[in-house]
Amino acid sequence: MIKKKFFFSSNLFKIIIIFCCLFFIYNFFHDNEKIYNIIINADYKNSLIIILLSIFLICLYSLLTLSALRDICEIKISSQKWYLIYFNSQFLNSIPFFGIFYRARQLKKFDLNYDKFVGMYVMIKWLYLSSLLFVLGIETLIFFYDVSFFNIKIFFIFFFLSLFLISFPYVFGKSFDRLIEKLNLSDYFIFSRIKKLLNLFIISSLNKKYIKKFFKIFIFIHLLELLVIVILINSLQTDIGIKDSYIIFVGTQLIDSINIIPQNIFISEIGTGFLVQELKYDFELGVLIKLYLRFLIFFSSIFLAIAYNIINKFLIKY
């Protein structure tokens, strides 16, 4: 009963956030000439390039998950079957939760239980964010050494946060184990699940083969996403330089790394809008950057899902 109430209140909170964001965006879009001018004057010739890059990105993300399934969860699944599941789920992600539920249901057929499925995705998120902060630390050290936040060098903040995140399961895990033993809490569902999740983090980080593979794929994803953002921004407004484009990229990466609601829909748009406004450009431009990117990725997901299903049926038939 308590679980149902929590689920209901959590969904209600997310719905309220979505409606607040919708109302906020509507007020900015309504009778707004800036939005109209940006859309009219945009250069859409690069859309095809962004779509092709987005398709490649989706393939890389699917490979990132596949490596975790095989190397960490030890699931025996063919590449052909996994790509079919992943591409279909990406298409279904247009409806909140449908994609992830579909993926979990399909992987259950390969003996991956729901607990381990959730744990695997949290683990990937943890590794991804730790890697992102570390790489941003290197990039800002090289290109933005003089940039500070509250008199602290920005690269130092990124390095510190990365180290904190990657060491958290080890430090917190030991304290958590002692607490469970001392209070005899090991039989409680929630505490046993947290312990298993922390162990999964530690096991994955100690798997050198997996970490090496993960980081290689991550670097490709990171560079491609940066390229996509730079091309997209240049398509909407040509007077934004590489430096500001990079700052927008970093901002969108950090905003999207913490999901408050599914895919951070509208929250990402508003967050990007405020970030772009801080760089002395129009708030509306920031919102359009994220909306345009979301639309192109969605189109890429549809195209990839349809194309792969046709190819897969052809391969099965012949």
Secondary structure by P-SEA (a helix, b strand, c coil): caaaaaaaaaaaaaaaaaaaaaaaaaaaacccaaaaaaaaaccccaaaaaaaaaaaaaaaaaaaaaaaacccccccccaaaaaaaaaaaaaaccccaaaaaaaaaaaccccccaaaaaaaaaaaaaaaaaaaaaaaaaaaaccccccccccccaaaaaaaaaaaaaaaaaaaaaaaaaaaaaacccccaaaaaaaaaaaaaaaaaaaaaaaaaaaaaaaaaaaaaaaaaaaaaaaacccccaaaaaaaaaaaaaaacccccccccaaaaaaaaaaaaaacccaaaaaaaaaaaaaaaaaaaaaaaaaaaaaaaaaaac
